Amino acid sequence: MRTVLMVAEKPSLAQSIAKILSKGSCSSRKGLNGACSVHDYTGSFMGQSVRFKMTSVCGHVMSLDFTGKYNNWDKVDPAELLSKAPTEKKEANPKLSMVKFLQVEAKGCDYVVLWLDCDKEGENICFEVLDAIQPVMNKPYGNERTVYRAKFSSITDTDIWNAMNQLGEPNKNEALSVDARQELDLRIGCAFTRFQTKYFQGKYGNLDSSLISFGPCQTPTLGFCVERHDKIQSFKPETYWVIQAKVFKGKDSPITLDWDRVRVFDREIVQMFVNMTKTAREALVESVSKKEKAKQRPLALNTVEMLRVASSALGMGPQHTMQIAERLYTQGYISYPRTETTHYPENFDLKGTLRQQANNSHWAETVKTLLAEGINRPRKGADAGDHPPITPMRSATESELGSESWRLYEYITRHFIATVSPDCKYLQTTISFRIGTEGFSCTGKTLISAGFTEVMPWQGIPLEEALPTCEKGDAFTVDEVKLLEKQTSPPDYLTEAELITLMEKHGIGTDASIPVHINNICQRNYVTVENGRKLKPTNLGIVLVHGYYKIDVELVLPTIRSAVEKQLNLIALGKANFHQVLQHTLDIFKRKFHYFVDSIAGMDELMEVSFSPIAATGKPHSRCGKCHRFMKYIQAKPSRLHCSHCDETYSLPQNGAIKLYKELKCPLDEFELVLWTSGSRGKTYPLCPYCFSNPPFRDMKKGMGCNECTHPTCPHSLNSLGIGQCVECETGVLVFDPNSGPKWRMACNKCNVVVHFFEHAYKVQVAQDSCEACEASLVMVDFHKARTPLADGETQHTGCVFCDTLFQDLVELKHATMRHPMHRGGGARRGRGRGRGRRPGGRGNPKKPKDKMAALAAYFV
């Protein structure tokens, strides 16, 4: 029996698709990487009985990066990144071992069906999967076709079976357009980012950003926000005047009239009009017009409109909205959420989709009425040739989805019902008056039929006071005429919804990447999100954009990126050559980069006005090992130490607090040690500021503290305080924290495992001897007499925290609380050896306890 491998983009999608195609009869098992499952079943494929294996990846299998030395900021000129720096595809997440997993499952398979998401990124992932599996698959017979592509837009039985029965081929051109975008963004972004980050962080201490990044899409996105800020700052209010009149008829309440001239900016002229109006006692009705009008139902929903509404009406950021939408899609509640299309194909089952909502209490009556009276064809929108509009695929409840997912699902469903509902109809009445020589009017709206606003009430016609019944020639009594003085007001800061509109209009980013670019400018501290989801540029964001304006305005205007996007789309359509587009674009940015470097003084002048020189920033902290003067601790991101006498800056671990460490000094360079801590429930370790940036030993990398230092005799090093291999990660060592008493602990120097032990012990030390069973270092514990857990009042005991039965009840495993998702303090060190100074069988290469510390696992939190 031949075997068909099928690959989806996410584990949850693989499970859903396998369940549909196997009709619930598949068996499931975990893959070797632990993240992806494999679903096995038998069935028919191309007229033959086969074994199906359905599995998945977790997004992109590979990512693009520079090779080896070109990732070193200190050794490579950023200009080289735009030309000769070679790139390579690396595993996007090495921990998942995705390539190995795919090859193990593909070995012996005859066919592959690719169920990746049906967009350009999905096509790119198709070829990443094929590159991994084709070398190990069975060879085809003659010209036999072995690679198939499934095209689908929702996780429903109908759509999945239709896709399986109409298999196509992956699109190489669309995949190449993604490769081109990745390489352009990598080369251009890294070149500019590295140059301006190193240039400005070495000069200014309060930039408050760990990375001063540039991006071909990110920077124009920031440019829109700063452009609005500049308009607000340069706005000069003007005074204008309005005449307001109130009239009444008989015993009716007065109605307020609008002046036909709207407003006048000259006080003397408007005063003349007021005087002429005030002489009249009556307001004559000149005309009464009544028109039936319609408010059109919305176009079908695409990604950009969903993001706009979610931000403005639901208060959800674009990135968060897409995460929720993707979850709803993978769970089968909505169709594919990344689409530019606002037009339903002729064969789309609108009635069937609507019928699924007939029993949902929130809109059941509206749906039943539509089904009974007949639905309206949705308005003709734009067909981008990708996916159908975003549509609810099955009914749901709030308790089923949770509050946030429900809010987005509810909007998507109401929007869909509205697209097949009638237009909203109302009667608009306008009465025109003449008071003296001046014309005035009032307008009122009366609802005729609610139409789609029944299900989208926020779009409804507001209830207004009814206008009085009157005819041409009727006279109303003038109640009052008054002059109002007002001022023009500046525009407000851009909202996320307005920014999304501008990005779509100017071709900055795609429906998939727009949320990422907006999130980036927030994460980089270029803008802050204010009330009403308004985007207010920070000082740094403003200075950067003004600097680009000064040096090369095209770096920040949307024109050049928009032109690049058009070229990338031509690659996707097979109308442009991948290499030519890549080379042409890089040539343009190469010239721009060299001009930017030569003209950086222009941006520097703006920086000088807004930020403080690094020497004038920070507070005295610890002593420099070279001049023995105090260095200043700069807390603004990225936190660092600066010696103004030596004019040297030293990196520090981020996302924690730095304290002086008892004025102790590094034995190698005389720098005073500092203590990094992530908080009372987290990790703490000492480090030498000089060694942290300049590793003293060959087996060390930048960003390592004393808990990873392989110095043979230093009392703060890994060799002196390391106890045993981490119970969770493969490369970490549990290192004793001598400053943690009386709540003593050891922490992994790689991952966030923390082991608490011997609480309230008087003294804890790491012994020189090792455990015979697991080779971990023994620990000497001295307990208080009043609190000793030892038998017969003994206060001292030396043993292994992994193996000693006396210690088992005194040890507790936890995960450190980090201020950031994960702190690693620099590059991970390969291997478990201690390096020089390690004695054979010492604690630098301990055996992992066979039961993975069952005693600790009992206390796992």
N, C-alpha and C positions, 0 to 999 in steps of 0.2 A: 504493500500500500504506500502511495506517495504522500508526501507531507507538505502542507501549506503553512508558512509562517505569516502571521498577520500582526502588524505593529501599529498601535495608536499613540497619540501624543502624551496621554496621561494615564496612570493606572486605573483611575475611576472610569475613564472612557472605555478602556479595554474591557473592563468587567461588564459595563452596560452593553457594549456591542456583542460580546461573546454570549451574553445571556439571551439577547434577541436572536442571533443567528443559530444558536444551539437549541433554541426553544427551552432554555432552562436546564438542559441536560449535560452541561459541561462540568468537568472536575477541575479544581483549582489547586495550585501549589505556589509556594514562594520561590522567586528566582534567587540566584546566588548572591545578588547584591542586596537583598532584603527589602528593596524599595518597590520592586515591580513583581507582580504575580504573573503566572502563566496559566491560561485556561485551555484545557484540552477537550476536544470532542471529535466525533467522526461525522462526515457529511459528504455531499456531492460537490465537485468543482470541475468545471469544463467537461461534464459528461462522464466523470470517473469518480469512484469512491475514494476519498482521501481522509487523512488525519489532519485536523486543524490545530494549530498552536497559536492562541491569541495572547499577545503581550503588549508592552508599551515601553516608551522611553519616558523621561521626565523633562519635556521641553527639548532645547537644543542639546545634541550629543556632544558637539564640538564648539569651541569658541576660537576666535582669531586673536593671536598675540604676537609680539615680537619675539625673536629667538634670543636665548641666553643673555649675552652682555647688553643687548639693546634695552633690557628692562632696568638697567642700572642708571639712575638719574645722574649720578656723579661722573660717570665715565663716558657718556655719549652726548655729543652735540645734538640738541633737539632737531636741528636742520636735517640731520641724516635720516630722521624718521620719515621724512617726506620723499625720500628717494631710495637710497641704497640699503636701508635697514630691512633685512629679510623677515618675512612673517611666516607663521606656521599655525596649523590647526592643532589645538590641544583639547583634551577632554574638558568639557565645560564644568564638570564636577567630578574630579578624580576619585573622590570617596565612593561614588556610586559604581565605579568600574563598569560603566555602561557598555563600552566597546566589548569588553570580555564577556559580559552577560549576553549581549546580542549574538556574539559569535558562538557561544555555547549552545544557545537555543536554535541558531540557524544551521548548525552543523547537521548535515544529512537531509536538509529541507530541499524541496524541488522547486517550489514557487514562493513568492512573497507578495502579499497584498498590503499596500501602505494606506493606513487609515489616519494619517496625520491631518491636522487642521487644514481646511481648504482655503489657505491664503498664501501669500508669497513666502512668509516664514515657514509655513508648513511644507511647501515645496522644497525649500532649502533643507529642512530636516530630513525629508525623503532621501535626498542624496547623501546626507551624513550617515543615515542608516544603511543605505546601499553600499557605501564605501566600507563600512564595517563588516557586513555580512556576505557580500558576494564572493570574496575569496574562499569562504568555507562551505558555501552551498554546493549541492550536487551539480555537476556539469549538465547543461541542457542537451537534449537530443536534437542534433542538427540545428535547424533555425527555430527551434521551439521558443516561444515567448515565455519568460519566467517572472517578469516584473509587472505588477498591476497596481493601479492607483484607484482608490475609492473616493468618490466625490459626494459629500453629504453636507447638509446644513442644520440638521437637528438629530437628536438621539430618540427617534421614534421608530416603531417597527416598520412603518411604510417607507420612511426615508432610508433607513439602513438596508432594507431588502432591495429597494430600488438601486442603491449604490452598489450592492453586491452583484446585481444582475446587469449593471451597465459599467463595468470596470474599464478604466482608461489607462493612460500612462502619466508618469510624473512629468512636470513641465520644467525642462532644463533651463530655459530662458528666465523664468521667474526666479528660479534658484540662483542664477548668476546675478540677477539684479540685487538680490540680498547680499551676495558675496561682495559686490561692488560697494554697496552702502556700508557694509561692515568695515571694509578696508579703508574707504575714504574717511569714515568717522574716526577710526583708530588712528590713522596717520595724522590727519589734520588736528584732531582733538588733542592727541598726546603731544605733538610738537609745540603748539601754542600753550597748552596747559603747563607743561614742564618748564618752558622758558619763563612765563610770567609768574608762576608760583615761586620758583627759585629766586627770581629777580626781586620780587616785592616782599616775600617773607624774610629775606635776608636784610631788608632795610627798615621794615615797619613792624612794630610790636603789637598793635591793637587792631589788626585786620579782622580778627575773630572768624577766620575760616581756614580750615586745615588744607584746603585745596582751592586754588584760584583757577577754576577750570574754564576752558573755552570749548564750545561745541558748535559745529556747523548749523545745527537746528536750535540748540539750547540758547546760543547768544542772540539770534534774532528774536527768540521768544522773550528773553529779558528785555530786548530793545523795545518791544511793544509796550511793556510796563513802564519803562523809563520815559518813553515818548509821552505817555499820558501824564506822568509825574511832572515833566517839563512844562506841559500845557497848563497844569494846575498852578505851578510856581510862577509862570509868566503871565498868568491871567490878571487883568486889571478890570475890576467891576465898573460898570457904567450905570448911572442913574437913569431911570425912565419913569414915565407916568402913564397911568391907566384911568379912564373914566368908568366908574361903576354906577349903574342906575338901577333903582328898584321901582317896580310899578305894581298896581293891583287893580282889580275890577270888582266892584261891589263889596261884598263881605269876604271875598277870597283872601287868602294869605298873599303877601307880596312875593313876586318872583324877581330874581336877580338876572339882569341882562348883560350880555357881553358886547363890548364896543366893537364896531366893524373895523375901526382903524387899528385895533388890538393894542398898540402902545406907541408913544411918541417920546423922543429923547430930548426935545426942546421944551423947557418949562414955560416960556412965554407963549408959545403956540398952543400948548395943551390948555393953558389957562384961558386963552381966547375961546377954545371949543367949550370949556366948562361954562364960561359966562353965557355963551349963546344957548347952551342946553338948559341952563337954570331958568331962563326966561319962560320956558314952556311949562304949562301946567298939565298938559295931556301928552300921552304917547299914543300915536295912531298906528294901527295895524296895517302894514303895507302889503303883506302877503302871508299866507299860511300854506306851507307845502308838506305833503305826506308822501313818503316813499317807502316801499317795502324793500328791505335790504337783507342780504344773507352774509353770515359769517361762515367762511368755508371750513369744512372738517379738515383735520391735519393730514399732511402727507404721511405715508408709512414711515416707520421709525428706523433711522440708521444710527450708527455709533455716535457721530458727532452731536446729533440732536439729543440722544440719550445722555451724553456727558454734560451738555449744556443745561438740560432740565434738572438733572441730578444735583448739579452744583447750585443753581439758582433757586430751585424749589425744595429740594430735599436736604440741602446743606452737606452733600457728600463730595469730597474731592475726586477728581477724575481717576486717579490711580485706584483709590478705594472702590469707586463705582465699577471699574473694570474687573477688579478681583471678585466682587459680588456677582457681576454678570457672568463671569466665567464659571463660577461655582453653580449658578442656576442652570447654565448650559450643560455642564457635565452631569448634573443631576436629572437632566431631561425636562426641566420646567420651561425653558425658552430655547429659541433657535440660536444659531451661531451669532455671538454678540459683536463681531467685527465685520462690518459691512458698510459700504458707501452708498448702497442702493436704497431708493425710496419708492420703488415700483414693484408690485407683485406680478409675477409671470401669469399668463392667461390660464395656465393649468393648475394654479395654486388652489388648494381646497379651502377656500375662505369659510364656507358654511360648516364644514367638518370641524375646523379650528374653533369657530364661534360656538358650535354645539357643545364642545367640551366645557364651556363656561356657564352652561344653562342652569346648573344646580349650585353655583357659587352665590351665597346669600348677599354678597356685596353688590352684584350687578345682574342677578338672575332675571328680574322683571324686564330690564332693558333688553337683555339678550333674547328672552322668549318673545318679546314684542317684535324685535328685528327678524327673528326666524319666521314668525307668523306672517308679518307684513312684507317680507322680502328685503334682503340687504342691498345696499348701494355698492356699486363697484368703487373701490378706492380711487382717489385722484391719481392721474398719470404723473408719476414722479420721474426721477432719473434712474436709468438702469446702467450701473457701473460694470455689469458683467461678472460680479463676484458672487455674493450670497443674497438670498431674499432678505427683505427687511426683518428687523428683530421682532419676533412674534411669540406669544405664549403657546406652549405646546401641550400643556395639560393644566388642569385646575389645581389650585393649592390653597392652603389656609395659613394664617399667621402663625399658628401653633406648630405647623409643619416646618415652616421656613425660618422662624426667628424674626425679630422685629425689623432689623436692617434689610435683610434679604426680602422680606415681605414688602417693605416700602418701595423697593425698586421693582419687584415683580408686579405689585399693584399698579404702578405707573405704566409699565410696559403693557399690561393687560388692558387697562382703561384706554390707552392710546390706540391699541389695536381695535377695540370695539368702536372707538370714535371714527376710525378710518372707514368703517363700513356702515356708519350711521348717516342720517340725512344732515344737511347743513342746518345751522341755527338760523331761524328767520325772525325778523323783528320789523316793526314799523317805526320809522324815524320821522318825527314831526318837527318842523322848523318854523317859528313865527318871527317875522321881521317887523321891527318897529321903527318909527321916525319920531325923535324928540327934538323939536326945533329943526336945526339943519343936520343933525347927526343921526346916523343909522345904528341901530342896536338889534340884537337877536337873542333868542333862546332856543335850545334844542332838547328834545326828550325822546326816549326810546321806549317802545312797548313791545313785549315779547309776543310773538305769534306762535312759534313752535320751538321748543328747546333743542331738538335735534341732538347732535353729538354732545352738547353741553350738559345733557342729562347725566352722562357718564364722566364728563370732565367739567364738574361744576365751577372750578376756578376760572374757566374760560367763558363763563356765562355772562349774559347782559345784566349789568347791575340794576337793582331796583331803584327807580328814581321817582321823585314826586311828579304826579300827573300834571301836565300843562293845562291851563284853563281852556275851556272851549270858546273859540272866537272865530270871527270871519274878517275878511278884508274890510277896512273902514271902521272897525270897532275902535272905541277910544278907551284907554286905560288911564287911571290917575297916577301921576308921578309921585312916588312916595319920597324918594331922595335921589340926589345926584351928587356924587362925591369924587374927589380926586385922590387917587392912591399913588404914593411914591414907592417905587421898588428898585431893586438893583439886579443886574445880570449876575448869575452865579457860575463859578468855575465847574468844569466837568468833574466827576468823581473818579477815584482810582478804578482801574480796570477790574471787573469781576472775572472770575475764572470762566464764566459763560461767555463774556465778551472776548476774552483772550482766545478761547477755543474757536470762536467765529473768525477772528482775525487770522489765526493760524491756518484754518481751512481755506479762507479766501486767498491767502498769499502762498498756499502750497508748502507750508512749513510742517514737515512731519506727515505721518499717515494716521488713519483712524486708530491704528494700534499704538503708534509711538507718541502721539500728542500728550497723553497722560504722563508718560515717562519724562518728557521735556519739561512739563510744568512742575512735576515733582522734583526734578533736578535743580531748578532755580530756587526752589524752597529749601532743599537740603543743603545747598551750597551757601546759604545765608545771603542770597542776592535779593530775595523778596520775602516779606512776611505775609501770612494770610490773616487779614483783619476781619472784623465782624461783617457779616453779609458776604463772606468769601471774596473780599476785595484784596487785590495783590498790591502791596505797598513796597516799593523798592527800598532796600537798605542803602546806607552810605556807600558801602562797597559796590553794590550793584550799579548805583548811579555813576560813581567815578569810573568804573570799568567801561560802561557804555559811552560816557562822554569822552573817555580816552580813545575808544575805537573811532568815534566820530572825528576826533582830532587827527588821528593817524590815517585811517582808511575806513571810510564810512561803509564800504561794501561788506566789511566784516560783520556788521551789525544789521544792515538792511536785509529784508527778506528776498531781494531780487536774485542774488547769486545762488542761494540755496534752492529757491524755486526753480531756477534754470537747471540745477543739478538733478532735482527730483524728476523733471521732465525727461532728462537723459536716461535716468534709471528706469523710468517707465518704458522708454523706447527699447532698452535692453530686454525688459520683461516681455515685450511684444515681438521680440526678434528683429527689430528694425534698427538697432545700433550695436556696435561691436563692444564687447565687455572691456577689452584691453585698451581700445582707443578712448573710450569715455573715462576710464580710470586714469590713463596717462595725461589726457588733456586737462582734467580737473586738478590733478596733482601739480601739473606745471603752473597752473594759475595760482594755486595756493602757495607753491614754493616761492614765487616772486613776491607774493603778499607777505609771506613770513619774513623774508629777508628785509623787506621794507619796514615791517613792524619792528624787528629787532633794531634796525638802524635808527628808528624814530621813537624808541621807547621813552626817551626823555620827555616827550610831550605828555604821555600818560603819567609819568613820574611827577611832573609839576602839579598835576591835579591831586595825586596821592599825598604829596607834601602838605597840601592845604587841609586835607581831611584826616590824616592819620599821623600818629606820633612816631618819631624815629625809634628804632629798637633800643638804643642806648638810654632813651628817656622813659622807657616803659618798664613796668614791673617793680617788684620789691626785693631788697637784698635777701638772699636765702642761704646758699652754701658756698664754700670757698673753692676757687679754681685751683687745680693742681699745678698750673704753670706759673701764675703770678701770685698765688695765695691771697688774692683779694676776693671780696664777696662777689658772687655772680647774682644777677637778678632773675627772679622767677616770673616768667610772663604767663599769666593764666589764660589769656585770650587764645582761642584755637589758632594754630596748634600750640598747645602748651610747650614751653621750652625754657632752657636756662641760657642767659647771655652774659658773657664777660665783656664789659665795655673796654677794659684795659687791653685785653688781647684781641678784641673785636672778633670773638668766636661765639658761635651759637651751637648749643647742644640739644639734640632731640630728647624727648621724654615719652613714656607710654601715655596714651590718651585716655580720656573718659574715666578719670579717677582723680584722687587727690595726692599731692606730693608733700611730704614732710621731711624735715631734717632728721637724720638717723644718728642721734647721739654724738654728732661730730666725729664719727669714725671715718677712717680714710681707706681708700683702695690701696693695697700694698704694691700695685703696679705703677700708679701714676700720681698718687698723692691727692687725687680729687676726693672731696668729702662725699660720702655715700648719702643717697636720699632714699626715702621709703615711699613706695607707691602703694596705694590702697584703693580698693573699689568700694569700701564701706565696711561697717561692723560685721555684716553677714557675708562679706565677699573675701577675695584673696588679698594678701599683702606680701610684698617682697622688696628687699633692698636692691639698689642698682648703682653702678658708677656712671655718672653722666658721660664720661669720656669713653669708657668701654662699650656703653650702649650704642654709640655711633661708630666706634672704631674697635671691632672685635679683636681681643688680644691673642686668641688662639685659633689655629686653623679649623678646628671643628666647631667654631662658633660663627654665628651670623649676626648681622645688624639687628638691633632691637631685642637683645637678650639681657636679662637681669642677672643678679648674682645667683638666683635659683637655677640658672642654666650654665653658669660659668664653670669651666673645667680646671680652674686653678687648683694645683695639687694640695696647697697648705692653707689657703685663705679660710678663716673660720666662717665666712658668709657664703662660701661657694657650694655648688652642688655636691662636690666631693666630701664636704664636711657635714652637710645637713640632709643629703638625700637618704631616703629610707628604703623605698622599694618601688617597683614598677606600678604605674597607675592601674587601678582595677577596672577601668573602662576603656581608655584609649591605648593604642599600641606603642606610641613613642614617648609618652610622658613618664616622668618620675615623680613620686610623692615626696615633697621636700618639707622638712620641719620648719615651722615658723616660730623662732625663739622669742618673738615679741608678743605672742598671742595669749600668754598667761593672764589670769588664771584659767581662761577658757582655751586651753591648748589645742592646737590643730596642725595638720600638715595639708598641703595643697599640691595638686598636680601642676607641673610647670608648663603643661601644654593645653590641657582642657580645663573645664571649670569645676572639676571634682574637688571637694573639700572634706577632709576627715577630721572630725572633732574627737578628742580623746582626753582622758585623765582630768576631767574638770575639777578645779580647786586643788590640783596637786601643787605641792610647794615648789618643785623643781623637776624639769624634764630635759634630758640631754640625749643626743644620738651617740651611741657607743661605737667603739672602733671594731667590735666583733660583729660577725654576721650569723644569721640563722642557718643551721645545718640543713634544714628542710627546704627553705625557699631562697636562701642567700640574701634576704633583705637584712638591712642593718638592725641590730638590736637597739632597744630604747631603754634608758635608765630613768626610772621614775621614783621621786622622793615625795611621799604623801605626808600631809599634816597628821599628827598623832590623833587628833580628834575626828578626822574624816577618813582615815585609811580604810580601804575596802579589803585589805589583806588580812589573812588569818593571824590570830594571836597578837594583834596590835602591831604587826610588822609595818614599817613605813617605807622600806626600800625594796624595789624589785627590778630586775633587768630581764627583758624578754622581747619576743617578736610580736608586733601588733597584728600580724597575719595569722600566726600559728599558736601563740600562747593562750591557753584556756583561761588563765587568770585575767587576761586583758579583754576577752571577747565582749563582756558586758559593759566595758568602759569606752567602747569605740562606736562612733556614729558617722555614717556616710551621708554627705549632703552635696547639693550643687551650689556653687557660689552665686550670689546675687550680683549681677553686673549692671553697670550703668549703661551698657551698650550691649547689643545682642551677643557678642562674644569678644573677649579680649585675649589676644595671643601674644602681645608684646613683641611682635616681630616674626621673622621667618621660622618655620618649624624645623627642628633639627632632625636629621635622618639618623636612624640607628639608636641603640640604647646604651652604647658604651660611654664611659665617663671621660674618655680622652686621657691625656697624660696625667700621671700621678695616681692612676687607679690601680689598686692591688688586684691580683687575680681573684675572681669570685667575689669581688667587692660589690657594693650596693649600686654601682653604676650599671651593672648588667644582671639585675636580679631575675630569678625565675618568677613567672607569674604564678601565684598560688593556684593550685589545681582546682579548687572550688570557687575561684574568683571571689575569695573572701566572703564565704557564706555568712560569717558572723556579721560583716558589715552590711550585707544585702538585707539582713533582717531589720536593719534600722534605716534602710533606704527611704529618702524623703522625696 
